[in-house]
Amino acid sequence: MYPQNNHEGLLDREIVLCRVFNAPRELVFKAWTDAAHISHWFGPQGFVTTTHEMDVRVGGRWRFDMKAPNGTVYTNRVVYLEIKEPELLVFDHGVDRDNDPGKFRVTLTFDSQGDGKTVLTLRQLHPTKQQRQAGIGFGAVELGYQTLAKLAAHLGVA
């Protein structure tokens, strides 16, 4: 599903978001990996996230629901593939069921700046160009930036 060392066609399957946080990368990383933090900010404006399980280790998973303002509940499952604290998280993200054909790969990089700020780059790599387009049509970019704004508010740096 995700060929190694083959960059042909990646650009038309990828969504990239980036934001600078006025916080050290250790704190930004912890906000992504600590259940005590993530349920307070994860998800777009108006969504509430409920964590059922969070085991941040290679092969571990985070199972959670996001409840939309209209009451719709979206089940989610993250499976961690690579962790380099505090600089990198790689995981597959999909619905909370086995063999989800719609799951996509997320790579988060946490780059420390000399002024104590952190540049967070979030890359979503979708299995197909069509799935990427569907995500963009659904509002993945805008909703992703809403989520990052909620993270900034949670960190007290909005």
Backbone as CSV, one residue per row, in Angstrom:
resi,resn,N_x,N_y,N_z,CA_x,CA_y,CA_z,C_x,C_y,C_z
1,MET,0.822,-1.196,0.000,0.000,0.000,0.000,0.859,1.250,0.000
2,TYR,1.969,1.249,0.707,2.865,2.400,0.776,4.257,1.955,0.349
3,PRO,4.560,1.982,-0.947,5.866,1.486,-1.410,7.014,2.305,-0.842
4,GLN,8.089,1.609,-0.509,9.286,2.263,0.025,10.112,2.836,-1.118
5,ASN,10.720,4.006,-0.895,11.656,4.619,-1.834,11.051,4.849,-3.220
6,ASN,9.761,5.053,-3.296,9.119,5.350,-4.570,8.343,6.648,-4.399
7,HIS,8.924,7.757,-4.855,8.305,9.062,-4.649,7.404,9.460,-5.802
8,GLU,7.377,8.672,-6.863,6.524,8.979,-7.996,5.069,8.892,-7.561
9,GLY,4.329,9.946,-7.810,2.918,9.956,-7.476,2.607,10.325,-6.041
10,LEU,3.612,10.612,-5.216,3.339,10.968,-3.823,2.630,12.314,-3.703
11,LEU,3.029,13.273,-4.504,2.479,14.608,-4.374,0.978,14.644,-4.589
12,ASP,0.473,13.802,-5.469,-0.962,13.811,-5.706,-1.725,12.918,-4.720
13,ARG,-1.015,12.353,-3.731,-1.651,11.557,-2.672,-1.439,12.168,-1.288
14,GLU,-0.771,13.314,-1.198,-0.350,13.857,0.086,-1.041,15.176,0.407
15,ILE,-1.350,15.343,1.690,-1.831,16.609,2.242,-0.815,17.013,3.299
16,VAL,-0.341,18.258,3.236,0.678,18.734,4.167,0.169,19.983,4.890
17,LEU,0.265,19.959,6.212,-0.082,21.102,7.051,1.148,21.459,7.876
18,CYS,1.292,22.746,8.169,2.451,23.194,8.952,2.019,24.344,9.847
19,ARG,2.533,24.357,11.067,2.243,25.457,11.998,3.417,25.619,12.949
20,VAL,3.683,26.866,13.326,4.704,27.180,14.315,4.011,27.400,15.654
21,PHE,4.510,26.728,16.690,3.984,26.879,18.046,5.024,27.575,18.911
22,ASN,4.575,28.501,19.722,5.455,29.204,20.650,5.587,28.353,21.918
23,ALA,6.154,27.166,21.721,6.315,26.203,22.813,7.457,25.270,22.438
24,PRO,8.160,24.729,23.440,9.252,23.792,23.140,8.711,22.503,22.539
25,ARG,9.509,21.878,21.675,9.025,20.692,20.977,8.706,19.546,21.922
26,GLU,9.378,19.450,23.061,9.068,18.389,24.025,7.607,18.495,24.480
27,LEU,7.137,19.733,24.695,5.755,19.939,25.116,4.776,19.658,23.981
28,VAL,5.109,20.097,22.769,4.232,19.852,21.622,4.143,18.345,21.361
29,PHE,5.275,17.656,21.439,5.297,16.207,21.267,4.441,15.532,22.345
30,LYS,4.590,15.959,23.587,3.822,15.365,24.690,2.323,15.562,24.487
31,ALA,1.933,16.703,23.931,0.513,16.953,23.685,-0.069,15.954,22.693
32,TRP,0.772,15.405,21.814,0.350,14.400,20.841,0.404,12.978,21.387
33,THR,1.096,12.754,22.494,1.358,11.385,22.948,0.865,11.092,24.362
34,ASP,0.218,12.031,24.992,-0.239,11.870,26.368,-1.765,11.992,26.388
35,ALA,-2.441,10.934,26.818,-3.906,10.932,26.845,-4.464,12.067,27.693
36,ALA,-3.719,12.506,28.701,-4.179,13.606,29.541,-4.245,14.922,28.763
37,HIS,-3.493,15.014,27.683,-3.508,16.217,26.844,-4.443,16.069,25.645
38,ILE,-4.268,15.005,24.879,-4.821,14.938,23.525,-6.347,15.006,23.473
39,SER,-7.032,14.445,24.444,-8.491,14.490,24.416,-9.044,15.894,24.632
40,HIS,-8.214,16.791,25.133,-8.660,18.168,25.376,-8.617,19.038,24.133
41,TRP,-7.843,18.638,23.130,-7.684,19.535,21.977,-7.874,18.863,20.620
42,PHE,-7.758,17.554,20.516,-7.726,16.914,19.210,-9.092,16.964,18.532
43,GLY,-9.093,17.340,17.269,-10.303,17.397,16.460,-10.657,18.828,16.103
44,PRO,-11.467,18.984,15.059,-11.863,20.325,14.610,-12.724,21.056,15.644
45,GLN,-12.958,22.338,15.403,-13.801,23.151,16.280,-15.155,22.486,16.475
46,GLY,-15.609,22.421,17.724,-16.913,21.868,18.045,-16.934,20.370,18.248
47,PHE,-15.853,19.672,17.902,-15.775,18.221,18.082,-15.238,17.910,19.468
48,VAL,-15.702,16.809,20.030,-15.230,16.330,21.330,-14.581,14.971,21.109
49,THR,-13.369,14.804,21.621,-12.630,13.555,21.460,-12.639,12.776,22.765
50,THR,-12.995,11.497,22.679,-12.985,10.593,23.822,-12.006,9.466,23.527
51,THR,-10.975,9.359,24.347,-9.970,8.322,24.179,-10.402,7.064,24.922
52,HIS,-10.352,5.926,24.227,-10.680,4.637,24.829,-9.425,3.854,25.193
53,GLU,-8.369,4.080,24.435,-7.108,3.357,24.642,-6.001,4.182,24.003
54,MET,-4.872,4.316,24.688,-3.724,5.012,24.109,-2.453,4.344,24.605
55,ASP,-1.777,3.677,23.684,-0.549,2.945,23.977,0.497,3.419,22.969
56,VAL,1.242,4.450,23.352,2.180,5.091,22.434,3.511,4.345,22.471
57,ARG,3.601,3.368,21.581,4.822,2.598,21.342,4.674,2.009,19.948
58,VAL,5.775,1.634,19.335,5.699,1.021,18.016,4.821,-0.230,18.119
59,GLY,3.788,-0.282,17.289,2.820,-1.371,17.324,1.638,-1.101,18.240
60,GLY,1.767,-0.083,19.098,0.663,0.288,19.983,-0.394,1.067,19.215
61,ARG,-1.506,1.316,19.888,-2.573,2.030,19.204,-3.272,3.023,20.103
62,TRP,-3.914,3.959,19.435,-4.781,4.944,20.084,-6.159,4.764,19.464
63,ARG,-7.119,4.372,20.279,-8.503,4.235,19.830,-9.311,5.352,20.459
64,PHE,-10.057,6.063,19.624,-10.811,7.207,20.126,-12.023,7.478,19.244
65,ASP,-12.984,8.195,19.820,-14.148,8.672,19.091,-14.077,10.182,19.012
66,MET,-14.533,10.703,17.889,-14.733,12.149,17.758,-16.231,12.367,17.548
67,LYS,-16.822,13.168,18.417,-18.253,13.463,18.321,-18.411,14.849,17.712
68,ALA,-19.115,14.897,16.598,-19.348,16.147,15.879,-20.418,16.976,16.589
69,PRO,-20.467,18.265,16.291,-21.501,19.126,16.906,-22.926,18.621,16.646
70,ASN,-23.149,17.927,15.521,-24.494,17.417,15.217,-24.783,16.078,15.890
71,GLY,-23.837,15.569,16.700,-24.029,14.326,17.436,-23.464,13.092,16.755
72,THR,-23.023,13.201,15.502,-22.441,12.066,14.800,-21.134,11.664,15.471
73,VAL,-20.962,10.354,15.705,-19.744,9.845,16.326,-18.909,9.154,15.257
74,TYR,-17.640,9.558,15.167,-16.688,8.974,14.231,-15.674,8.171,15.031
75,THR,-15.615,6.854,14.773,-14.632,6.020,15.457,-13.293,6.153,14.737
76,ASN,-12.206,6.092,15.482,-10.863,6.248,14.927,-9.913,5.260,15.577
77,ARG,-8.926,4.858,14.783,-7.843,4.022,15.304,-6.541,4.499,14.680
78,VAL,-5.562,4.705,15.536,-4.201,5.034,15.132,-3.328,3.864,15.555
79,VAL,-2.440,3.425,14.654,-1.447,2.399,14.987,-0.077,3.023,14.769
80,TYR,0.721,3.076,15.839,2.028,3.737,15.792,3.053,2.858,15.083
81,LEU,3.768,3.453,14.134,4.753,2.737,13.334,6.188,3.135,13.643
82,GLU,6.394,4.410,13.996,7.746,4.909,14.294,7.624,6.055,15.287
83,ILE,8.486,6.034,16.297,8.480,7.071,17.329,9.917,7.427,17.647
84,LYS,10.247,8.709,17.512,11.542,9.233,17.927,11.261,10.474,18.754
85,GLU,11.159,10.274,20.064,10.825,11.376,20.963,11.992,12.347,21.044
86,PRO,11.776,13.642,20.933,10.546,14.380,20.681,10.444,14.900,19.240
87,GLU,10.969,14.176,18.286,11.077,14.747,16.942,10.212,14.120,15.871
88,LEU,9.689,12.899,16.073,8.981,12.228,14.979,7.930,11.255,15.497
89,LEU,6.761,11.283,14.860,5.720,10.276,15.049,5.233,9.855,13.667
90,VAL,5.140,8.560,13.438,4.581,8.034,12.195,3.521,7.012,12.590
91,PHE,2.338,7.148,12.006,1.267,6.214,12.327,0.288,6.088,11.167
92,ASP,-0.460,4.987,11.178,-1.581,4.800,10.267,-2.842,5.215,11.010
93,HIS,-3.728,5.939,10.309,-4.949,6.478,10.910,-6.139,6.065,10.051
94,GLY,-7.122,5.494,10.700,-8.339,5.098,9.999,-9.478,4.946,10.979
95,VAL,-10.531,4.276,10.528,-11.645,4.006,11.426,-11.248,2.871,12.361
96,ASP,-12.011,2.702,13.434,-11.664,1.707,14.443,-12.189,0.323,14.056
97,ARG,-11.534,-0.235,13.032,-11.820,-1.615,12.640,-10.592,-2.159,11.909
98,ASP,-10.487,-3.466,11.886,-9.363,-4.091,11.199,-9.510,-3.933,9.690
99,ASN,-8.367,-3.881,9.006,-8.317,-3.850,7.539,-9.112,-2.707,6.926
100,ASP,-9.009,-1.521,7.483,-9.704,-0.348,6.946,-9.047,0.068,5.633
101,PRO,-9.744,-0.023,4.509,-9.142,0.351,3.224,-8.920,1.858,3.091
102,GLY,-9.555,2.639,3.951,-9.413,4.090,3.880,-8.346,4.667,4.783
103,LYS,-7.613,3.813,5.504,-6.593,4.351,6.414,-5.492,5.041,5.609
104,PHE,-4.856,6.005,6.259,-3.792,6.762,5.616,-2.625,6.896,6.576
105,ARG,-1.459,7.164,6.041,-0.218,7.290,6.819,-0.030,8.749,7.222
106,VAL,0.279,8.972,8.495,0.556,10.318,9.009,1.989,10.360,9.509
107,THR,2.709,11.381,9.093,4.060,11.632,9.591,4.067,13.022,10.211
108,LEU,4.410,13.074,11.494,4.525,14.344,12.210,5.989,14.581,12.527
109,THR,6.492,15.751,12.130,7.845,16.130,12.526,7.758,17.354,13.421
110,PHE,8.572,17.359,14.452,8.614,18.417,15.457,10.014,19.015,15.386
111,ASP,10.135,20.186,14.768,11.443,20.819,14.580,11.591,21.988,15.542
112,SER,12.629,21.921,16.357,12.919,22.966,17.333,13.639,24.124,16.665
113,GLN,13.154,25.327,16.919,13.823,26.539,16.439,14.692,27.103,17.559
114,GLY,15.644,27.922,17.201,16.555,28.504,18.182,15.875,29.413,19.187
115,ASP,14.702,29.922,18.848,13.986,30.834,19.739,13.019,30.104,20.677
116,GLY,13.106,28.778,20.736,12.248,28.005,21.620,10.917,27.607,21.009
117,LYS,10.659,28.037,19.796,9.422,27.667,19.114,9.595,26.318,18.427
118,THR,8.460,25.726,18.048,8.460,24.427,17.386,7.700,24.524,16.074
119,VAL,8.303,24.016,15.028,7.620,23.897,13.745,7.081,22.470,13.668
120,LEU,5.759,22.364,13.581,5.118,21.064,13.425,4.705,20.922,11.965
121,THR,5.163,19.865,11.329,4.743,19.549,9.966,3.993,18.231,10.014
122,LEU,2.772,18.247,9.493,1.906,17.078,9.474,1.697,16.678,8.021
123,ARG,2.069,15.457,7.701,1.902,14.931,6.338,0.956,13.748,6.385
124,GLN,-0.095,13.821,5.578,-1.009,12.696,5.393,-0.722,12.108,4.023
125,LEU,-0.389,10.834,3.966,-0.179,10.155,2.696,-1.313,9.155,2.502
126,HIS,-2.146,9.436,1.498,-3.312,8.604,1.226,-2.956,7.521,0.211
127,PRO,-3.636,6.383,0.274,-3.311,5.279,-0.634,-3.547,5.617,-2.106
128,THR,-4.508,6.508,-2.380,-4.811,6.855,-3.769,-5.022,8.353,-3.921
129,LYS,-4.857,8.805,-5.134,-5.135,10.214,-5.463,-6.607,10.537,-5.186
130,GLN,-7.491,9.604,-5.483,-8.916,9.815,-5.286,-9.260,9.980,-3.806
131,GLN,-8.601,9.196,-2.946,-8.870,9.332,-1.508,-8.383,10.681,-1.003
132,ARG,-7.227,11.123,-1.489,-6.733,12.449,-1.111,-7.734,13.518,-1.530
133,GLN,-8.206,13.430,-2.765,-9.166,14.413,-3.273,-10.451,14.405,-2.450
134,ALA,-10.907,13.225,-2.065,-12.105,13.128,-1.236,-11.868,13.811,0.114
135,GLY,-10.684,13.609,0.696,-10.348,14.265,1.964,-10.331,15.774,1.836
136,ILE,-9.751,16.265,0.760,-9.725,17.713,0.539,-11.145,18.236,0.338
137,GLY,-11.947,17.497,-0.425,-13.336,17.892,-0.641,-14.141,17.910,0.645
138,PHE,-13.811,17.006,1.563,-14.481,16.928,2.860,-14.066,18.084,3.772
139,GLY,-12.905,18.696,3.478,-12.425,19.807,4.294,-11.224,19.466,5.142
140,ALA,-10.441,18.451,4.755,-9.314,17.986,5.570,-8.316,19.098,5.896
141,VAL,-8.071,19.994,4.957,-7.097,21.055,5.213,-7.641,22.041,6.249
142,GLU,-8.832,22.560,6.014,-9.423,23.518,6.954,-9.620,22.891,8.333
143,LEU,-10.145,21.656,8.357,-10.388,20.988,9.637,-9.072,20.662,10.345
144,GLY,-8.043,20.330,9.573,-6.729,20.093,10.153,-6.161,21.343,10.805
145,TYR,-6.311,22.480,10.132,-5.823,23.729,10.727,-6.647,24.134,11.943
146,GLN,-7.945,23.812,11.960,-8.743,24.048,13.165,-8.197,23.221,14.323
147,THR,-7.840,21.976,14.045,-7.283,21.099,15.077,-5.972,21.665,15.618
148,LEU,-5.111,22.133,14.733,-3.831,22.710,15.166,-4.056,24.000,15.963
149,ALA,-5.082,24.768,15.623,-5.410,25.974,16.393,-5.868,25.584,17.802
150,LYS,-6.628,24.496,17.914,-7.037,24.014,19.229,-5.836,23.548,20.045
151,LEU,-4.858,22.930,19.378,-3.630,22.539,20.069,-2.913,23.778,20.604
152,ALA,-2.793,24.807,19.788,-2.132,26.043,20.227,-2.860,26.631,21.439
153,ALA,-4.183,26.649,21.417,-4.951,27.171,22.551,-4.720,26.309,23.796
154,HIS,-4.678,24.996,23.609,-4.444,24.086,24.740,-3.066,24.342,25.365
155,LEU,-2.091,24.607,24.506,-0.735,24.889,25.005,-0.616,26.294,25.589
156,GLY,-1.663,27.100,25.412,-1.641,28.472,25.916,-0.802,29.400,25.070
157,VAL,-0.678,29.059,23.773,0.183,29.865,22.895,-0.567,30.341,21.652
158,ALA,-1.888,30.369,21.721,-2.685,30.772,20.543,-2.521,32.254,20.255
